[in-house]
């Protein structure tokens, strides 16, 4: 490691992720798309069916999934507990700065997203950080509703299904 490199931020443990999900009441989805083929829309579709207050954040839309879409975190009616990011890794520092300014508690970088510099800044500001994890998958996994394909089946069972 050279002097200019940011040290790797340790990953949140399963227990930490579970605690974050249990304590949260509101989630801001930064970079969510209205396109139903986009992963962010799939996650949003899942989350609106949970008890969380979900706030889509994307200046390109006025509405996503029937919910008002906000142009920035600063426009939200309340500080979100979790800021779930669907932006490119190079955009994450800007999202983190805005999350700090509005008083968010957690920044969550979606599956495939990692930026240790932004994560370190969030940790130094007192926020909790989850990187490279899908919030929908983690929620479904901890609630016992995760199907092998990553979909919520609505059925919890230890019985094997017989082939018909």
N, C-alpha and C positions, 0 to 999 in steps of 0.2 A: 504494500500500500504506500503510495506517495503522500506527501504532505497535503496536496490539494484534494485528494479523494475523501469523500464522506464515508465514515465507517458504516458498515451495514447495520441497519436497525433490526433488532431481533423481532421475529414474528410473534404475533399475539398467540398465546396458547389457546387450546380449545376452551379451557375454563374462563379465560378472559373474554373470548368471543361470546360465550354463553352469557356471561354477566352483562356485557354490553347490550345484547339483544333483550335480555330480561328487564334491564333498567330503562331502556329507551321507550319513548312515547311518540316521538316524531322523527321522520326521515325526510331529508331533502335529497332528491335524485338529480344531481348536477350532470347535465349533458344527456338527459333522457330524450328519446326520440318518439315521435308520434307514429313512426313506421312500425307496424306490427311484426315485421321481419327482423327488426334489430333486437339484439340481446337486452338492451336497456328497457325496451318496451315490454319484453317478456317478464323481466324482473318487476317492473312497475305493475303489470297485470296481476302478478302474484301478490305483491305487497298491499295493493288496495283492498285485498280480501282478508287482510290481517287487522288486528286492532290498532295498528300504528296510524297516525296522521301522516299522510304522504303528500309531499310538496314537490311537484315536477319543477325543475329549474332549467330553462333553455330559452334564450332570447328569440329564437326562431319560431316559437309557437305561442299561441294564446291559450291553448287547451291541449291536454294530453289525457286520454282515457276519461274524458268528461270532467277532469279536474282543471282548475285554473293553473296555467303555467306561468311561473314567475321569471322575469329576465335575469335576476341575480339573487344571491342569498340575502342581500341587504333589503330586498323587497318583501321577504317572507313576513307573515303576521307574528311569528315567534321565532326565537333562536331554535334551530333544529337540534335534537339530541345527536343524530347521526347525519353526516354529510357523505352520501354515497356517490362516488365519482365515476363517471363514464367518459372521461376525457383522456387525451393522450398524455403519456408520462411527462412530457415537457410542459404541459399545461397545469400539472398538479401543484406546483409551488403557488401559482396565482389562486387556485381554489383554496389551498390551505390558508393563505393570508386572509382571504375573505371569510373563511370559516372561523378563524381566530377573531376577526373584527366583530362578527355577529354573535359571538359567544357560544358556538357549537361545542359539544363535548367530545365528539369522536369524528375522525375522518376515516372513511373506509374506501380503499382503492380496490376497484373491482378486479375480477379474475384477469390475470395477464398484466396488471398495472403495478408497477413498483417504481418509487422514486425516493431513495433513502435520504436525499437532501431535504425534500419536502416533508418526509416523515419525521426527520430529526427536528425540523423547525416546529412542527405540530407538537411533538413531545416536549420540547423546550418551553412551549407556550402553555403546557398543562393539558393538552388534548390527548386522548387515547388514539391509537393508530392500528388499523388492520390493513395489510397490503396483500394483493394477489389472491383475494378470496371473493367469492360471489356471496353477497348478502342473502340472496334468495336460497341458495343451496345450503348455506349455514343455518338459516332459520328453519328450513324444512328438515334438515338433518337433526337439529336439536329438538324439534317438535315431533319427531318420529314419523314424518310424512314424506320422506325422500325415497322415491322409486329409483331403481338402478339407472334409469335414463335421465334422472334429475327432475322428474315431474312429480307433482303432488297428486297422488292417486286417490286421496281421501279415505283410504282404507289402511288400518293398522292391523296386521296379522302376522303371526309366526307360522301359519299353515301354508304349505305348498299348494298351489293350484294344480289340479289334475288336468291333463290334456284331454280335450273333448274329441 
